[in-house]
Amino acid sequence: MPLAQVYQIKAEIAQAFFQLGVTYSAIGNTAKTGEMLCQADQLLSEVEAVRKIEQALRQL
């Protein structure tokens, strides 16, 4: 599986975690809200880091 595809999937999973966090927020479960949003943030940070590395490598 190409690396770009892996990170596309990670971005989609991060979106799902975000939506789940929004859902937990709507029902008032703040602990789960924070947990889901933290997971989304972690995945998006990984994706963004790889994008920046790829960008830097293209500029060489």
Secondary structure, DSSP 8 states (H G I E B T S, - for coil): --HHHHHHHHHHHHHHHHHHHHHHHHTT-HHHHHHHHHHHHHHHHHHHHHHHHHHHHHH-
